Amino acid sequence: MATVTGDLKDIGGADMADRNGVVYFTLNTGNIMASGGGIRPDIQKKVTPGSDGKFSINLEPTVSMLAEAWYTVRAEWLDNTGNLISYLEFQIKVPSGGGTLSELADISGTGSGANQFIWWVGLTAPPSKRYLWLHMNPNDNTDPAGTGDVRQWR
């Protein structure tokens, strides 16, 4: 199993105090594990984040399945009576080592597609591997530690 973690904030980016978050993970189709041959059904798994929005779930790594595999993730925000306020759906492929939703998310199938050009300017590595990294000191362009290299941080 691989551990996938996330942080489900409410729509305004605040804590979950007046929202009830639920996240569902559904394998795209039943599949077979490459090592050991175990069959994995497409049964939906559910996780309820804590009041701070954080959660963790163990999922089968999709990279270890014989047929092309991914999980559809559906994050829902509910009011205190259980009515749906908003939701977001996207897909993830899970590596053996797991990861965070922000690193694993593939939203290219929704709307206009994923933003492939989010820039991070700094001397330290970006917080996510989905950035283009300009290795510079944003406060001092003459800093000798800044190389000016542009890296695709994946």
C-alpha positions as CSV (number, residue, x, y, z in Angstrom):
1,M,0.0,0.0,0.0
2,A,1.1,3.6,-0.6
3,T,0.1,6.5,1.7
4,V,-1.5,9.5,0.0
5,T,-1.9,12.6,2.1
6,G,-3.8,15.8,1.6
7,D,-5.1,19.0,3.1
8,L,-8.7,19.8,2.3
9,K,-9.3,23.5,3.1
10,D,-12.6,25.0,2.7
11,I,-13.4,27.0,-0.5
12,G,-12.0,30.2,1.0
13,G,-8.7,28.6,2.0
14,A,-9.7,28.8,5.7
15,D,-10.0,26.0,8.2
16,M,-12.9,23.4,8.1
17,A,-14.7,24.7,11.2
18,D,-18.0,25.3,9.5
19,R,-17.6,22.7,6.7
20,N,-17.6,19.0,6.6
21,G,-15.1,17.6,4.1
22,V,-15.2,14.1,2.6
23,V,-12.8,12.7,0.0
24,Y,-13.6,9.6,-2.1
25,F,-11.1,7.5,-4.1
26,T,-12.3,5.2,-6.8
27,L,-10.1,3.0,-8.9
28,N,-10.9,3.5,-12.6
29,T,-11.6,-0.2,-13.1
30,G,-10.9,-3.5,-11.5
31,N,-7.3,-4.5,-12.0
32,I,-4.6,-7.1,-11.3
33,M,-1.4,-6.4,-9.3
34,A,1.7,-7.2,-11.3
35,S,3.5,-8.9,-8.5
36,G,1.5,-11.6,-6.8
37,G,-1.4,-11.4,-9.2
38,G,-3.9,-10.1,-6.6
39,I,-7.2,-8.8,-8.0
40,R,-8.2,-5.2,-7.0
41,P,-11.8,-4.2,-7.3
42,D,-12.9,-0.7,-8.2
43,I,-14.6,-0.2,-4.8
44,Q,-14.8,3.4,-3.6
45,K,-12.7,4.3,-0.5
46,K,-13.7,7.2,1.7
47,V,-11.7,9.4,4.1
48,T,-13.0,12.2,6.3
49,P,-10.4,14.9,7.0
50,G,-9.9,16.3,10.5
51,S,-11.1,19.7,11.5
52,D,-7.8,21.1,10.2
53,G,-8.5,19.6,6.8
54,K,-5.6,17.1,6.9
55,F,-6.1,13.5,5.9
56,S,-4.1,10.3,5.0
57,I,-5.3,7.2,3.2
58,N,-3.6,4.0,2.1
59,L,-4.1,3.1,-1.6
60,E,-2.8,0.4,-3.9
61,P,0.0,1.8,-6.1
62,T,-1.4,2.2,-9.6
63,V,2.1,1.8,-11.1
64,S,2.0,-1.9,-9.9
65,M,-1.2,-2.8,-11.8
66,L,-1.2,-4.6,-15.1
67,A,-3.8,-2.5,-16.9
68,E,-3.6,1.3,-17.0
69,A,-4.9,2.5,-13.7
70,W,-5.8,5.7,-11.8
71,Y,-8.0,6.8,-9.0
72,T,-10.8,9.3,-9.5
73,V,-10.7,11.6,-6.5
74,R,-13.8,13.5,-5.5
75,A,-13.5,16.0,-2.7
76,E,-16.8,17.3,-1.3
77,W,-17.6,20.1,1.1
78,L,-20.9,19.7,3.0
79,D,-22.7,22.0,5.3
80,N,-23.6,21.0,8.9
81,T,-26.9,19.3,7.7
82,G,-25.1,17.2,5.0
83,N,-26.0,19.3,2.0
84,L,-23.4,19.5,-0.8
85,I,-21.8,23.0,-1.0
86,S,-19.2,22.3,-3.6
87,Y,-16.9,19.5,-5.0
88,L,-13.8,19.0,-7.1
89,E,-13.0,15.9,-9.1
90,F,-9.7,14.9,-10.6
91,Q,-7.4,11.9,-11.2
92,I,-4.3,10.6,-9.5
93,K,-1.8,7.9,-10.4
94,V,-0.2,6.5,-7.2
95,P,3.5,5.6,-7.2
96,S,4.9,3.0,-4.8
97,G,6.0,5.7,-2.4
98,G,2.7,7.5,-2.3
99,G,2.7,11.3,-2.2
100,T,0.5,14.3,-1.6
101,L,-2.6,15.2,-3.6
102,S,-1.0,18.4,-4.9
103,E,1.9,16.4,-6.4
104,L,-0.2,13.5,-7.8
105,A,-3.2,15.5,-9.1
106,D,-3.9,15.4,-12.8
107,I,-6.6,17.9,-13.7
108,S,-5.9,18.0,-17.4
109,G,-9.3,16.4,-18.1
110,T,-11.2,19.2,-16.5
111,G,-11.9,22.6,-18.0
112,S,-9.0,24.2,-19.9
113,G,-6.4,21.8,-18.5
114,A,-3.7,21.8,-16.0
115,N,-1.5,24.9,-15.5
116,Q,1.9,23.6,-16.7
117,F,3.7,26.9,-16.1
118,I,3.6,27.8,-12.4
119,W,6.9,29.4,-11.5
120,W,8.9,29.2,-8.3
121,V,11.7,31.7,-7.9
122,G,14.1,31.0,-5.1
123,L,17.3,29.3,-3.9
124,T,15.4,26.4,-2.2
125,A,13.4,23.7,-4.0
126,P,9.8,24.4,-4.7
127,P,7.1,23.1,-2.3
128,S,5.7,20.9,-5.1
129,K,7.1,19.1,-8.1
130,R,4.7,20.8,-10.4
131,Y,6.7,24.1,-10.7
132,L,9.1,25.5,-13.2
133,W,12.0,26.6,-10.9
134,L,14.1,29.7,-11.6
135,H,17.1,29.2,-9.3
136,M,17.5,32.9,-8.2
137,N,17.3,34.9,-5.1
138,P,14.1,36.9,-5.6
139,N,15.4,39.7,-3.3
140,D,18.9,40.0,-4.8
141,N,19.5,39.2,-8.4
142,T,23.3,39.6,-7.9
143,D,23.4,36.8,-5.2
144,P,26.2,34.4,-6.3
145,A,24.1,31.5,-5.1
146,G,21.6,32.2,-7.8
147,T,22.5,30.4,-11.0
148,G,19.7,31.6,-13.2
149,D,19.0,28.0,-14.2
150,V,15.4,27.2,-15.1
151,R,14.5,23.6,-14.1
152,Q,11.3,21.7,-14.5
153,W,10.9,20.3,-11.0
154,R,9.3,16.9,-11.4
